[in-house]
Amino acid sequence: MASHVIWLFVFVGLYWIYCIFWGVKGARIAKTASDYFIAGRQIPLWVFVLAATATSFSGWTFIGHPGLIYRDGLQYAFASFYAITIPFTGVIFLKRQWMLGKRFGYVTPGEMFSHYYQSNIIRLLVVLVALIFSIPYLGLQFRASGFLFNVLTDGLLGVEAGMWLLSIVVVIYVMLGGLRAVAYVDTAQCIMLAVGIVIIGLITLNAVGGWHALQEGIFKMTQVDTKLTPDGYSHYIAIPGVIQFVKSGLLAKGGAWTGVMILTYMFALMGIQSAPAFSMWAFSNRNPKPFAPQQVWASSAGIGFILIVFTAMQGLGGHLIGADAKLLELGIAKDVLKLGKDLMELPGKQGMLVPALIRLMADSAPWLVGILAVCALAAMQSTGSAYMSTASGMITRDVYRFFINPDATHSQQKLVGRIAVFLIAGAALLVATYSKDALVLLGGLAVAYGFQMWPALIGVCYWPWLTRQGIILGLIAGLVAVTCTESIGQKWLGIKAWGRWPLTIHSAGWGIIFNFTIAIIVSAFTQDKKAMEHRLKFHAFLQEHAGLPAQKKKLVPLAWAITLIWFFFAIGPGAVLGNTIFGNPKDMSTWIFGMPSIWAWQIIWWALGVFMMWFLAYKMEMSTMPDKEIKALVEDIADLKKARFDIDMPD
């Protein structure tokens, strides 16, 4: 057995011991259902900052993101801005959800939505979204971990065998300790994810020959590129326009990542923190203090910098060290990776890039291979564990307790929650094992489905005018539109009138267009005075505790302007200016910052994005502590029927 394989198992063993420790400790602390499902609303500040960051960025960030930069170039690297757009959703919604959870004792978002909209249909829709989000997303993470360890153990562990083996521990600690165990394990996983990406980026840069060699190599690579944008630029360093009116975004000339595609793809990734799981993260905190540092400094600034710089190094650098057979033949690249064939001809295609980069250290530093493998495994499990825990909470509270056994004890709820964790993980593993095609198809729906919760959240947090009927029909329309414009619509439903992502608009974009349109139109025709009075009581409470001080209200137009400008130029149609503003893509001597114009554009707008997030979270007080103390009316939403206050639970 190779020495790097031995080191790999040593570090995996140490990682497993840490995970099981927190599972056992969490089980001992979790006396009530609230303790188990939302950590008794007592997650400490530093734990939430790291855990929420780990949950936001999965193994896809670690493995898939650099691979897609390799395949599609810097036009895809705009996706690195999800380090800002994911927590942007948190800035908009988390504080207000926490306040409502504290006030009314919500444990799940289904309880919040059904109470606010006076409907149990939306309760079930939220559970549906959570399951469709969780199972394929979890399956993709499991399968990726099996694939990684298959490569790094030189085939000793098969993909399926590795996947099942590596998933056992995550299932055990989540079943035992609930969200508290997930949170504390996530703290280590967050650090490992960030450190691992940086180290692999530096390994790549060193293999290329340094910064100048990387820039020269990128230029030479673009000179022989045959996939050109409509303006004649290499697809590696230019966006192919604002929009392309093609049947499918996959048919776009020069690549799919037009300005509109990037914007709507960011919408999809914004679905991560609008998905039901993050509502439960909001409810699990003592107070909103952790929200701003997580959103601004940990995610936007920290992870944002790492993605903009180090994943780009991995993706572009891979071409120059042997992954690209064409560049090897032309003498532009050196064969450091020694893959034996072009990366895109290997079983994992671009997904093989990061495992191959890790494998580079097998001879010179085998211990580092073990560390980086565990970093990758931690990244893959950080998101999956949270979704297993939160989805089990929703099944327990919104299905079992509400519809089957309203008088369920805390012990019964914890038992059902643990069974639900086992079933969710089992379903994910079975799909990943026996139906890889279904896994890919369903995986494409996950985050786009999560983004369809935006109108419902806007209604709860800001806009009482949206009615129950409008939100429910809008949500259904959005889910249908996402399904019909994703691969699953083409392959399973037989829809041939359009392809995946028509007009280079991502399925999340199509979904939200139909969702909001239906929600607004139906709400206009279904206004009810009594229902409006019910919703206004929530908004009066939010206005009292979350409203801006009078002296800051004049900043609202400025906040809108900063946000809209950033979205338009950083990740929207205006991003096309980045192709040439800092130099001609065809002439390296004109590159003002010594790098392709588009990369410099991304770095500048990343910094401006951090400022935007600071302005919203801190200056506009969207993620800071409320001035007035919030008193809980009840400790648990189930007690609302017994509580004496004027907001009644729906029948």
TILUM-758631 format. One record per residue (C-alpha): residue in one letter; y negated, z negated, x. Coordinates in steps of 0.02 Angstrom, whole numbers, plus 32768, in hexadecimal, padded with zeros to 4 digits. Example, Ala and Ser with C-alpha at 12.3 -4.5 7.8 and 13.67 -1.06 7.14 Angstrom:
# TILUM-758631
A80E17E7A8267
S80357E9B82AC
# end
This chain:
# TILUM-758631
M800080008000
A7F5680328046
S7EE47FA4807C
H7E5B7FD58002
V7ED87FC57F71
I7F037F147FA9
W7E4B7EE67FAF
L7E347F337F03
F7EB87EC27EB5
V7E737E2A7F10
F7DC47E417EC9
V7E077E6F7E1C
G7E6A7DCC7E1F
L7DCF7D667E4A
Y7D6D7DBF7DC1
W7DF67D997D43
I7DF57CE07D71
Y7D397CDA7D4E
C7D517D307CA5
I7DDF7CBE7C6D
F7D7C7C247CA3
W7CEF7C4F7C2B
G7D697C7D7BA2
V7DBA7BD27BAA
K7D137B777BBA
G7CCB7BD97B27
A7D637BAD7ABD
R7D4C7AF37AE1
I7C937AF77AB2
A7CA67B637A14
K7CBE7ADF798C
T7C6F7B4378FE
A7C6B7BF878C7
S7BB77C027901
D7BEB7BC179AC
Y7C707C4779BA
F7C157CDF7974
I7B627CC379B2
A7B777C387A34
G7B297BB779C0
R7A807C0F79D5
Q7A777BBA7A80
I7A837C447B03
P7A107C157B95
L79827C857BCD
W79CC7CC37C71
V7A757CE17C22
F7A2C7D507B99
V79C17DB17C15
L7A597DE27C7B
A7AD77DED7BED
A7A6D7E5B7B7C
T7A497ECD7C10
A7B027EDB7C38
T7B297F017B81
S7AA67F8A7B7E
F7AEB7FE67C16
S7BA580077C17
G7C2380577C8A
W7BDD80FC7C4F
T7B3F80CF7CB0
F7BA780A97D4A
I7C21813C7D43
G7BE781BD7CC4
H7B2C81C37CE6
P7B3481F87D9E
G7BBB82757D70
L7B4E82C97CEF
I7ABD82D07D6B
Y7B3783297DDF
R7B6483A57D57
D7ABB83C17D04
G7A3E83907D8A
L799883367D77
Q797B837F7CCA
Y7A0283067C8F
A79BF827A7CFF
F7936825E7C7C
A79C181FD7C26
S799F81757CA7
F790B81497C39
Y798580F47BC4
A7965805E7C33
I78BF805B7BD5
T78E880A47B2B
I797E80317B0B
P79177F917B1E
F78857FE77AC5
T78EF7FD37A28
G78FF7F1B7A53
V78427F0A7A63
I782E7F5279B5
F78B37EEB795C
L79037E5A79BA
K787C7DD579A8
R786A7DEF78ED
Q79257DEF78D3
W79327D4C7935
M78AC7CFE78C6
L79087D307827
G79AD7CF5786F
K79617C4D789C
R79117C3C77F1
F79A47C6C7784
G7A3C7C4677F0
Y7A7A7CF87804
V7B127D0F7874
T7B2B7DCA7859
P7AB37E597834
G7B167E7C7795
E7ADE7DD37753
M7A297DFB777E
F7A297EA97730
S7A887E767693
H7A147DE17678
Y79767E467694
Y79AA7EE37633
Q7A0F7E8275B1
S7AA67EF175C9
N7B577EDA7605
I7B6F7F95761D
I7AFF7F8F76B6
R7B647EFB76F6
L7BFF7F6A76F9
L7BA07FFE7743
V7B677F8F77D3
V7C1C7F5C77F4
L7C4D801477F0
V7BC68041786F
A7BFB7FAF78DD
L7CB27FE678DD
I7C8E809E78FB
F7C1980697987
S7C917FEA79D3
I7D3E803879CF
P7D1D80E17A21
Y7C9B80987A98
L7D1980137ACC
G7DA380957ADB
L7D3981007B4E
Q7D1780697BBE
F7DCE80397BC3
R7E0680E97BEE
A7D8080FC7C74
S7DBC805B7CC7
G7E70809C7CC7
F7E3781417D12
L7DD180EB7D99
F7E5F807B7DD1
N7ED8810D7DCC
V7E6A81667E4C
L7E4780CE7EB8
T7EFC80947EC0
D7F3381437EF5
G7F9581587E53
L7FF080B17E60
L7FAD80837DB4
G7FB9810A7D30
V7F1F81257CC3
E7F6E80DD7C25
A7FC680507C80
G7F27801F7CDC
M7EC380297C3B
W7F377FB27BDE
L7F477F3A7C72
L7E8C7F307C94
S7E647F157BDC
I7ED57E7D7BC9
V7E5F7E037C1D
V7DC47E3D7BC0
V7E217E2A7B1B
I7E5B7D7A7B4C
Y7DB07D357B7D
V7D587D827AE6
M7DDD7D407A6F
L7DD47C937ABA
G7D1B7C767AD7
G7CBF7CEB7A60
L7C0C7D1F7A84
R7BEA7C8D7AF9
A7C767CC57B6E
V7C397D797B62
A7B877D447B90
Y7BB67CE07C2A
V7C2F7D637C6B
D7BAA7DE77C4C
T7B337D8E7CC2
A7BA57DB47D55
Q7BCB7E627D11
C7B117E8D7D0B
I7AF97E607DC2
M7B967EBF7DF5
L7B607F5A7D94
A7AB57F5F7DE7
V7AF37F397E97
G7B827FB57E89
I7B1180467E57
V7A9A80217EE8
I7B2680167F69
I7B7880B97F2F
G7ACE810E7F34
L7AB480D47FE8
I7B65810B8017
T7B3C81B87FD3
L7A9581C1802C
N7AE6819080CF
A7B70821180BA
V7AEF82998099
G7A92826C8138
G79F8821180F9
W796382328089
H792482D080DC
A79D2831B80E0
L79E282F58027
Q793E834D7FFC
E796483E48068
G7A1283EC801E
I79CE83E77F6D
F795984777F93
K79E384E17FE2
M7A5384BA7F4F
T79D084F97ED4
Q79BA859A7F37
V7A6D85D07F16
D7A76858D7E64
T7A9F86157DE4
K7A8085AB7D49
L79C685C47D30
T794B85887CAB
P78E786097C45
D785C85F57CC8
G78D486257D53
Y78E585777DA0
S798885267DD7
H79D084BB7D4C
Y79E784307DCB
I792C840E7DDA
A78DB84507D39
I78DF84357C7C
P790B84D67C1C
G787184CE7BAC
V783584687B17
I78B884A57A9B
Q793085367A8A
F795A858179E2
V7A14859579FF
K7AA78571798D
S7AE484E87A00
G7A8A84877A88
L7B2184AB7AF6
L7AF085647AF4
A7A3F85487B32
K7A0A85B17BC6
G79F8854D7C67
G7A4784B07C1D
A7A3F844C7B7C
W79BC83CE7BB3
T791D84137B66
G788D839C7B43
V78C483887A8E
M7979836A7AC0
I794582E37B3C
L78DA828E7AB8
T7960828E7A32
Y79E6825B7AAF
M797981C57AD8
F797781A17A1D
A7A3581977A24
L7A31811C7AB4
M79AE80B57A5A
G7A3C809979E0
I7A8A801E7A5A
Q7A0D7F947A32
S79FA7FC4797B
A7AB77FBF7964
P7AF67F277903
A7B387ED379A1
F7A897EB779E5
S7A507E627945
M7AD37DDE796B
W7A917DD17A1D
A79E67DAE79D0
F7A2D7D27795F
S7A877CD379F1
N79E97C9C7A4F
R79927BF47A4B
N78EB7C4D7A43
P789D7CF87A6B
K786A7CC87B1D
P78F37D317B70
F78C77DD17B13
A782E7E077B77
P78737DE97C27
Q79157E437BF7
Q78BA7ED77BAC
V78317EEB7C2E
W78707EAB7CD4
A792E7EAC7CD2
S79487F4E7C73
S78AD7FBD7C7D
A78777F8D7D2D
G79197F597D83
I799F7FC97D39
G791E80537D1E
F78F5805C7DD8
I79AD80597E07
L79D780E87D90
I794281557DBB
V796381487E76
F7A19811C7E9D
T7A7981777E15
A7A1582147E3E
M7A4881FF7EF5
Q7AFE81F57EBF
G7AF8828A7E4B
L7A9683027EB9
G7ADE82C27F5C
G7B8F82E27F1F
H7B6E839E7F2B
L7B43838E7FE2
I7BDA832C801E
G7C6C83937FDF
A7C7583887F21
D7C2F84397F0C
A7CA884BB7F52
K7C2585457F48
L7BAC84E77FB9
L7C3A84C48033
E7C5F857E803F
L7BA785A5805F
G7B9A851F80E5
I7B1584BE8085
A7B848425806C
K7BF883C480DF
D7CA6839380A8
V7C9B82D680AB
L7CF582B48006
K7D8A83238033
L7DBC83427F7F
G7E1C83E17FA7
K7DCB843F7F18
D7D2C84477EB1
L7D0583A37E56
M7CFB83FC7DAE
E7DAE843A7DC5
L7DF483897DD4
P7E3B832F7D3A
G7DA482BF7D20
K7D2483477D4C
Q7C7982F77D67
G7CC4824D7D3C
M7D1F82567DE3
L7C7E82507E47
V7C6181937E4F
P7D1981687E70
A7D1681E97EFD
L7C7881997F45
I7CC780ED7F3E
R7D6481337F90
L7CF981698025
M7CFC80B58065
A7DBB80A38060
D7DCF80B7811D
S7D30806A8163
A7D187FD980E8
P7DB07FC48075
W7D6D7F1D8036
L7CD47F787FF4
V7D427FEB7F8C
G7D887F4F7F38
I7CDA7F0A7F16
L7C987FAE7ED1
A7D327FC57E64
V7D157F1B7E16
C7C5C7F467DFF
A7C917FE17D9F
L7D107F7F7D39
A7C8D7EFC7D0F
A7C147F847CD7
M7C997FCE7C65
Q7CC77F277C17
S7C177EE27C04
T7BF07F4A7B6B
G7C9F7F4D7B22
S7CB17E907B20
A7C0F7E797ABF
Y7C3E7EFA7A3D
M7CEB7EAE7A27
S7C9E7E037A09
T7C137E387994
A7C7E7EB1792E
S7CFF7E287915
G7C737DB778D6
M7C3D7E387857
I7CEF7E547819
T7D067D987806
R7C607D6F77B4
D7C387E0D7752
V7CE67E3C7718
Y7D5E7DA87723
R7CE87D1A76F8
F7C787D74767D
F7CF97DD7761B
I7DA07D807639
N7D897CC8765E
P7CD87C867641
D7D107BD47665
A7D5D7BFD770F
T7D547B6C7788
H7D0E7B7C7838
S7DBF7B7C787E
Q7DF57C067808
Q7D5D7C6F7836
K7D7F7C5C78F0
L7E357C8B78D6
V7E087D267873
G7D877D5278F7
R7E087D477981
I7E837DB1791F
A7DF77E307903
V7DD37E3879BF
F7E8B7E5D79DE
L7E907EE47958
I7DEE7F387992
A7E287F3D7A47
G7ED47F787A11
A7E8A800579A9
A7E1D803A7A3C
L7EB1803A7AB3
L7F20809C7A3B
V7E9C81227A20
A7E7C812B7ADB
T7F36813A7AFF
Y7F7681AF7A78
S7EDF82137A40
K7E6A823A7AD0
D7E1B82C87A6C
A7DF3825279DC
L7DAC81D57A58
V7D3282557A9E
L7D01829079F0
L7CE581E179AC
G7C8E81A97A4C
G7C08822B7A2D
L7BDF81D57988
A7BCD812379C8
V7B1A81117A04
A7AD88195798B
Y7B1F812F78FC
G7ACE80927942
F7A2380E67940
Q7A3581057884
M7A14804A786B
W795C80667898
P791A808377E5
A79767FE977A4
L792E7F807832
I787F7FC77818
G788D7F957761
V78C37EE3778B
C78477EC97819
Y77AE7F2E77E8
W77AD7F98774B
P77D67F4476A3
W77B87FE87647
L786580297676
T78DE800175E9
R79957FD575E4
Q79C3807D7599
G795B80DC7618
I79A5808276AD
I7A5A80927672
L7A4F814B7645
G79E9816E76E2
L7A6981177750
I7AF881777700
A7A98821B7715
G7A7481F177CB
L7B2A81CA77F1
V7B61826D779F
A7ADE82D377FF
V7B14828678A5
T7BCA82AC787E
C7BA58361784E
T7B41838578EC
E7BBC83357966
S7C5E837D79A9
I7CC183237923
G7C6A838A789E
Q7C9F842B78F1
K7D5483FC7918
W7D898387788C
L7D1B83BE77FC
G7D2084777826
I7C63848F781E
K7C3D85347874
A7B8F855B7830
W7B42850478C5
G7B8284BB7968
R7B6C841479BE
W7AB583E279CF
P7A68847B7979
L79BC84B279B7
T79D6843F7A4D
I79BB83A879DD
H7A38831A79F7
S7A9F82DC7964
A7A3D82387964
G799F829F7946
W79ED82FE78B4
G7A2F825B786D
I798882017871
I792E82987825
F79A08293778D
N79A881D6778C
F78EC81B67788
T78C882477714
I7945820D7691
A7912815776A6
I785A817D7688
I787581F575F6
V78F18185759C
S788680EB75BB
A77F28143756B
F7854815574C9
T78AE80AD74C7
Q7822802E74D8
D78457F8E7477
K77C77F027465
K78437E73746B
A789F7EBA7502
M77F97ED8755B
E77C57E24753D
H786A7DEC7589
R78507E557626
L77997E237637
K77CC7D6D764C
F78267D9D76EC
H77907DFE772A
A77177D737700
F77827D00776C
L77847D8177FB
Q76C97D9E77ED
E76A77CE477F7
H77137CCA7892
A77117D7378EA
G76697DBD78BB
L75ED7DE77944
P75587D757963
A74B77DBF791E
Q74707DE179CB
K75057E4F79F8
K750D7EB9795B
K748E7F3079A7
L75127F5A7A2A
V758A7FA379A9
P7544805679B4
L754F804C7A72
A760480127A67
W762E80A579F6
A75D7811E7A6C
I762E80DC7B08
T76D880E57AB3
L76C481937A6A
I767F81DA7B0C
W770E81907B70
F779381D27AFA
F774582807AF7
F772E82967BB3
A77B782297BFC
I784B825A7B8F
G780782DA7B14
P77C1838A7B0F
G773A835F7B8D
A77BD833B7C12
V77C783F67C33
L772483E27C95
G778883827D16
N77E184217D4C
T774E845F7DB3
I76BD83E47DB2
F76EB83997E5C
G772784387EAE
N777C84DF7E94
P783884C67E7B
K785585657EE1
D77EA85307F77
M7814848E7FCE
S777484938035
T771084747F94
W776E83D67F64
I76DF83587F6A
F774E82BD7F75
G77D6830E7FDD
M7848831B7F46
P785D83907EB2
S77CA83827E3A
I783A834D7DAB
W787D82B77E0C
A77CE827D7E3B
W779C82927D83
Q782C82207D50
I77FD81997DCD
I774681987D96
W777081917CDD
W77F1810A7CFE
A7766809D7D47
L76F580C67CB3
G7785809C7C3F
V77957FEF7C8C
F76DA7FD77C6B
M76F280107BB5
M777E7F937B9E
W77167F067BEB
F76847F317B7A
L76EE7F2F7ADD
A775D7E9A7B06
Y76DA7E267B51
K762B7E637B29
M76547E937A75
E76C57DF97A66
M77577E5C7A20
S77D57DFA7A87
T777F7D547AA9
M77917CA97A5A
P77427C9779AD
D76AE7C2179A6
K76F17BC27910
E77957B65790E
I781A7BB478A0
K78787B3A7834
A79277B6877FE
L79407B617742
V79FC7B5F775B
E7A727B5E77EE
D7AE47BE177A2
I7AC07C70772A
A7B597C3C76C4
D7AF97B9F7691
L7A6B7C057645
K7AB57BFA7597
K7AA97B3D75A5
A79FE7B3875F7
R79647B16758F
F78E87B9C75B9
D78A77C33755E
I79037CC075B8
D79AA7CD37560
M7A487D2275A0
P7A7F7DBE7542
D7B117DAA74CC
# end
